[in-house]
């Protein structure tokens, strides 16, 4: 390994360490309590080192937001490769969100500016890209969605409400009913909705 290659590797690793530590702090204290100083304390480096990689806390949040959407996009691409039937794709897209959020709740909060996150909404463009994926699937599933943009958008809105409504309930944990909103209830809601709009 050349000196330059080693330095490049160390830079990538340090950048990832900063992002990972930021998520860990958010998990413990909430995003509103994330500071550059806390990151420095966790990784035992001074602030100028952090600023070599990120010019501000917001820059860290934007990097995490982008990472989250990239992970979702990659998972959606796998769904598209594995499933050709629109109803199955819609079900699996929703499961991508569910499983991603269970594994990465702090990242999900950054992606949607939740729980005290103050983040520029660069994610809006990524959400538009995701919406187009949903529209394509609904157009294949339902003649009304194919012929009417308004119908298609209404299906998307209902679908999004189910996905993110269930996720938000889980994250906020307002309803303490021994995991009433668990994997199976989420799947049942998705299947009922998807079945209800099939031609």
Buried (B, 14 or more C-beta within 10 A) or exposed (E): EEEEEEEEEEEEEBBEBBBEBBBBBBEEEBBEEBBBEBBBEBBEBEEEBBEEBBEEBEBBBBBBBBBBBEBBBEBBEEBBEEBEEBBBBBBBBBBBBBEBBEEBBBBBBBBBBBBEBEBEEEBEEBBEEBBEBBBBBBBBBBEBBBEBEEBBBBBBEBBBEBBBEBBBBBBEEEEEEEEEBEEEEBBEBBEEBBEEBEE
